[in-house]
Amino acid sequence: MRKHKNSEKSIKCKYSNKSIISECQNSKLPPSPPPPPASPSPLSHHSHPQQQQQQQQHHHHHHCGYCSPKLAFDLFCSCTSVRGMAKIRRGPKVLRIMWLTFVLSMTFLLLSSTALLIKDFLNYDVSVHTQLIMDNPSPFPALTVCHQPPFSYEAYKLWNESKILSPSQYNLYMRKLILNALHKNDIDSASSIWSYDSLSVYYQNLDYKESLNLGHSPTIFLNCMRIFSHISAFEDNCTLLSGYRIRRLSHHQYLNCYTFEPINMYAANETTFLSLIVGMGPRDKDINLQQAFLPDVFEQARGLRVVIHEAGTMPDLEKNGIHVEPGKLNEINYEPIHWQRLNTPKRPCIQPNESHQYLDLGVKYNYTHSQCLLVHQQIEIMNNCHCIYVMHPRLILPNKNLPYCGRLWPQLNQTEFIQKILCLSKYLNNSIKQKYNGYTCFPRCEFYDYESTTSVTKWRAYPWQLYWLRVQNQATQWLLNYHEKFPQHNITMTAAYKLWQFYLHYHDLTHLPRKSDLLKNFHNNYTDIISLLPSWPPENLDLDSEDFAYVILKRKSHSTIEKTEKLVLSLYVLISRIGGLCSLTIGLTAAFFVELFEFGYLLYTHNMNTALVVQTDKCIQLQTNVHNEHNEQKTTCLQHNTTINEH
């Protein structure tokens, strides 16, 4: 049996030797130095069949002068510095499998983690960095003032003369509609109509000019003061306040609101203080109360509602309004917040210009993201419901063809009105605004927001102080106008100069002058200034009552809070994190790319030189090992054949 086995090994060894010899004869390898003679081992005849099988597999893939995949892999392992690759090609099989598992698992971990990092980077998530900038000028905000209740003395006069639909008449009309609905057993319509007896719906049943006549005029502002560049400017006619302008906003709950805002950026940056003395309008004891607006009982108040906002933008009275108490000094301290949004592909922003402005009842307002959404929602309502929604920017003036959606007077078409209500409920859905959000309407890249606190106290003022302040303002204004028209004339001959002279020589300022007293002093020539003296009290002002409100708007400090959006995962951070993962897993560095170039160069050079193996230190060692293994196989097999023949 042993002889039979040895003969089988001899046959295999001869076959292997023939294949090795034929391979080397077919190749054109240069002569290599002979290997040292191998000493026969007593165990060689037991191990040479396995060696022959490995040699067959080895020579099956490695032809002299051509780098096979295994030889290329060995070359790559020798050239690269990736952790574990060098140990895969040598050492015991168990350790090679262990290192191969390590390299594959760490490579998978590296690739998956890198993919997740790149995914997070492409989301462009941002964080808000807040910092306080000292002594930083920022534009002074606009102040919008509305009255509660909103009706003026002129409104009650027009109602008494039956020139405009009064709230009482509107209430009777609503009750008539409810009664008709109940006679028809239409309980749903009756309950709905009952809720329409409100100031907002009443506003929608008035013509635009009628609503303006019912509200307050700018004369309701009794005095204004502005401090800029350490200069104080007083005006009893607030429309003449230097560096400022007044814009009227027609609102469905407050009728005429007025916005005080700087005329330009220079005036906004210079202004540090603004104060308004505002009359409250008619008192309940002086008017005939209107029996209407029962659903508004929980929102009725007496005072002012003010909003601090960016100049040029439309105020949001419902969301940002602040109540101001009448008969008191109300100081509003604000702190500017400068937002700088990051323009990213996922969350783009814009720098609006005049082309982005929109209209509200013919008044232009600057672009804001929220108002842009409301404008496009209003367009959808106008095109599909054929009416104007009163709580959104009104792009055109309401008319007979396109009235307010709450129009009920003078004749109600119940079927048409119900269709409008159903249409409104459909197009007031948030999905309409989301359709334009991020596609047509984008946030602004840079804007200001204002945080404010309000303090209230008793205002210690006297009527005579306001009276003489008004005298000074009027006399100064007239003198300036006269000097501008006639710069060469002597101002001492004007009535305005006499008014100044009258004030400067008046003996008791606490005693307000009367026209009868001035007529008695005929010899003092004071009769010329009787028509110039202001009427008092204006708007029935009583400083000891709640007939006025004193509002002060000023900046807390000269510092600005700046909030800047920055990428959570910037390109620099992404590269840094990927580099950390490479170092943690397989020890990959930037030199790997140079190693790839080196490997490609060596592989290309070896393939082009089919006659010679690439003469590098690493590849020479690999080729020498191959020739040594060939010679050892030949020697071992010859010795083994000799041993068999002896037996």
FENCORKA-V705805 format. One record per residue. RES is the residue in one small letter. OMEGA is omega as a letter, one per 20 degrees, with the letter a starting at -180 (999 if undefined). Layout:
RES;OMEGA / RES;OMEGA
This chain:
m;a / r;r / k;r / h;r / k;a / n;r / s;r / e;r / k;a / s;r / i;r / k;a / c;r / k;r / y;r / s;a / n;r / k;a / s;r / i;a / i;a / s;r / e;a / c;r / q;r / n;a / s;a / k;r / l;r / p;a / p;r / s;a / p;a / p;r / p;r / p;a / p;a / a;r / s;a / p;r / s;r / p;a / l;a / s;a / h;r / h;a / s;a / h;r / p;r / q;r / q;r / q;r / q;r / q;a / q;r / q;a / q;a / h;a / h;r / h;a / h;a / h;r / h;a / c;a / g;r / y;r / c;r / s;r / p;a / k;r / l;r / a;r / f;r / d;r / l;r / f;r / c;a / s;a / c;a / t;r / s;r / v;a / r;r / g;a / m;a / a;a / k;r / i;a / r;r / r;a / g;r / p;a / k;a / v;a / l;r / r;r / i;r / m;a / w;r / l;r / t;r / f;a / v;a / l;a / s;r / m;r / t;r / f;r / l;r / l;a / l;a / s;r / s;r / t;r / a;r / l;r / l;r / i;r / k;r / d;r / f;a / l;r / n;r / y;r / d;a / v;r / s;a / v;r / h;a / t;r / q;a / l;a / i;a / m;r / d;a / n;r / p;r / s;a / p;r / f;a / p;r / a;a / l;r / t;a / v;r / c;a / h;r / q;i / p;a / p;a / f;a / s;r / y;r / e;a / a;a / y;r / k;r / l;r / w;r / n;r / e;r / s;r / k;a / i;r / l;a / s;r / p;r / s;r / q;r / y;r / n;r / l;r / y;r / m;r / r;r / k;r / l;r / i;a / l;r / n;r / a;r / l;r / h;r / k;a / n;r / d;a / i;a / d;r / s;a / a;a / s;r / s;a / i;r / w;a / s;r / y;r / d;a / s;a / l;a / s;r / v;r / y;r / y;a / q;r / n;r / l;r / d;a / y;a / k;r / e;r / s;r / l;a / n;a / l;a / g;a / h;r / s;r / p;r / t;r / i;r / f;a / l;a / n;r / c;r / m;r / r;r / i;a / f;r / s;r / h;r / i;r / s;r / a;r / f;r / e;r / d;r / n;a / c;r / t;a / l;a / l;a / s;r / g;a / y;r / r;a / i;r / r;a / r;r / l;r / s;a / h;a / h;r / q;a / y;r / l;a / n;r / c;a / y;a / t;r / f;a / e;r / p;a / i;a / n;a / m;r / y;r / a;r / a;a / n;a / e;a / t;r / t;a / f;r / l;r / s;a / l;r / i;a / v;r / g;a / m;r / g;a / p;r / r;a / d;a / k;a / d;a / i;r / n;a / l;r / q;a / q;a / a;r / f;r / l;r / p;a / d;a / v;a / f;r / e;a / q;a / a;r / r;a / g;r / l;r / r;a / v;r / v;r / i;a / h;r / e;r / a;r / g;a / t;a / m;a / p;r / d;a / l;a / e;a / k;a / n;a / g;r / i;r / h;r / v;a / e;r / p;r / g;a / k;r / l;a / n;a / e;r / i;r / n;a / y;r / e;a / p;r / i;a / h;a / w;r / q;a / r;a / l;r / n;a / t;r / p;r / k;a / r;a / p;r / c;a / i;r / q;a / p;r / n;a / e;r / s;r / h;a / q;r / y;a / l;r / d;a / l;r / g;a / v;a / k;r / y;r / n;a / y;r / t;a / h;a / s;a / q;r / c;r / l;r / l;r / v;a / h;r / q;r / q;r / i;r / e;a / i;a / m;a / n;a / n;a / c;r / h;r / c;a / i;r / y;a / v;a / m;r / h;r / p;a / r;a / l;r / i;r / l;r / p;r / n;a / k;a / n;a / l;a / p;r / y;a / c;r / g;a / r;r / l;a / w;i / p;a / q;a / l;r / n;a / q;a / t;r / e;a / f;r / i;r / q;r / k;a / i;r / l;r / c;r / l;a / s;r / k;a / y;r / l;r / n;a / n;r / s;r / i;r / k;r / q;r / k;a / y;a / n;a / g;r / y;r / t;a / c;a / f;r / p;r / r;r / c;a / e;r / f;a / y;r / d;a / y;r / e;a / s;r / t;a / t;r / s;a / v;r / t;r / k;a / w;a / r;a / a;a / y;a / p;a / w;r / q;r / l;a / y;a / w;r / l;r / r;r / v;r / q;a / n;a / q;r / a;r / t;a / q;a / w;r / l;r / l;r / n;a / y;a / h;r / e;r / k;a / f;a / p;a / q;a / h;r / n;a / i;a / t;r / m;a / t;r / a;r / a;r / y;r / k;r / l;r / w;a / q;r / f;r / y;a / l;a / h;a / y;a / h;a / d;a / l;r / t;r / h;a / l;a / p;r / r;a / k;r / s;r / d;r / l;r / l;r / k;a / n;a / f;a / h;r / n;r / n;r / y;a / t;a / d;a / i;a / i;a / s;a / l;a / l;a / p;r / s;a / w;i / p;r / p;r / e;r / n;a / l;r / d;a / l;r / d;a / s;r / e;a / d;a / f;r / a;r / y;a / v;r / i;r / l;r / k;a / r;a / k;a / s;r / h;r / s;r / t;r / i;a / e;r / k;a / t;r / e;r / k;a / l;r / v;a / l;r / s;a / l;r / y;r / v;r / l;r / i;r / s;a / r;r / i;r / g;r / g;r / l;r / c;r / s;a / l;a / t;a / i;r / g;a / l;r / t;r / a;r / a;r / f;a / f;r / v;r / e;r / l;r / f;r / e;r / f;r / g;r / y;a / l;a / l;r / y;r / t;a / h;a / n;r / m;r / n;a / t;a / a;a / l;r / v;a / v;a / q;r / t;a / d;a / k;a / c;r / i;r / q;r / l;a / q;r / t;r / n;r / v;a / h;r / n;a / e;r / h;a / n;r / e;r / q;a / k;a / t;a / t;a / c;r / l;r / q;a / h;r / n;r / t;r / t;a / i;a / n;r / e;r / h;999
